[in-house]
């Protein structure tokens, strides 16, 4: 008669989610950027990385001067509040 002992193994699934989108800021219409947003687990927390690629340096500067940076920071603050409330 053989003795079978169960083997307990922990298995972890680390998922990285990436979103790819085009974005046109109302403050600078007609200038579309490509944005990649990545969510990944790091040390038990979620790391968010966003990369925006503009068609020209002038497009980037125009969006910054039109207030896009402050809007993006406000959106990140709202996302942080939402995550903390869960």
C-alpha positions as CSV (number, residue, x, y, z in Angstrom):
1,X,0.0,0.0,0.0
2,X,1.5,3.3,-1.0
3,X,1.3,6.5,1.0
4,X,0.3,9.5,-1.1
5,X,0.9,12.9,0.5
6,X,-0.5,16.0,-1.0
7,X,1.9,18.6,-2.1
8,X,0.8,22.2,-1.4
9,X,2.3,24.7,-3.8
10,X,1.4,28.3,-3.9
11,X,0.9,29.7,-7.4
12,X,0.9,33.3,-8.1
13,X,-0.5,35.0,-11.1
14,X,0.9,38.4,-11.8
15,X,-1.1,40.2,-14.4
16,X,0.0,43.3,-16.3
17,X,-2.7,45.1,-18.1
18,X,-1.9,47.6,-20.8
19,X,-4.3,50.0,-22.5
20,X,-3.5,51.7,-25.8
21,X,-5.7,54.6,-27.0
22,X,-5.7,57.7,-29.0
23,X,-6.5,61.0,-27.3
24,X,-7.5,64.4,-28.5
25,X,-7.5,67.2,-25.9
26,X,-10.3,69.7,-26.2
27,X,-7.9,72.5,-25.5
28,X,-5.9,71.7,-28.7
29,X,-8.4,70.1,-31.2
30,X,-7.0,68.3,-34.2
31,X,-3.8,67.1,-32.5
32,X,-4.1,63.5,-31.6
33,X,-1.7,61.7,-29.3
34,X,-1.1,58.0,-28.7
35,X,-1.2,56.9,-25.0
36,X,-0.2,53.7,-23.4
37,X,-1.3,53.1,-19.8
38,X,0.1,50.1,-18.0
39,X,-1.0,48.7,-14.6
40,X,1.2,46.2,-12.9
41,X,1.6,44.6,-9.5
42,X,4.8,45.7,-7.7
43,X,5.4,44.7,-4.0
44,X,1.7,44.2,-3.3
45,X,0.7,47.6,-4.9
46,X,-0.4,48.7,-8.3
47,X,2.1,50.7,-10.4
48,X,0.5,52.8,-13.1
49,X,2.8,54.0,-15.9
50,X,1.4,56.3,-18.6
51,X,3.3,57.2,-21.8
52,X,2.0,59.7,-24.2
53,X,3.5,60.1,-27.7
54,X,2.8,63.3,-29.6
55,X,3.0,63.8,-33.3
56,X,5.2,66.9,-32.8
57,X,7.0,68.8,-30.1
58,X,4.6,71.7,-30.9
59,X,1.6,69.4,-30.2
60,X,3.0,68.5,-26.8
61,X,3.8,72.1,-25.9
62,X,0.4,73.2,-27.0
63,X,-1.3,70.6,-24.8
64,X,0.8,71.6,-21.8
65,X,0.1,75.3,-22.3
66,X,-3.6,74.6,-22.7
67,X,-3.8,73.1,-19.2
68,X,-3.7,69.4,-20.0
69,X,-1.1,68.7,-17.3
70,X,-3.3,70.0,-14.5
71,X,-6.2,68.0,-15.8
72,X,-4.1,64.9,-15.9
73,X,-2.9,65.4,-12.3
74,X,-6.5,66.0,-11.2
75,X,-7.5,62.7,-12.9
76,X,-4.7,60.8,-11.1
77,X,-5.8,62.3,-7.8
78,X,-9.4,61.2,-8.4
79,X,-8.2,57.7,-9.4
80,X,-6.2,57.5,-6.1
81,X,-9.2,58.5,-4.1
82,X,-11.3,55.8,-5.8
83,X,-8.7,53.1,-5.2
84,X,-8.2,54.1,-1.6
85,X,-12.0,53.9,-0.9
86,X,-12.2,50.3,-2.0
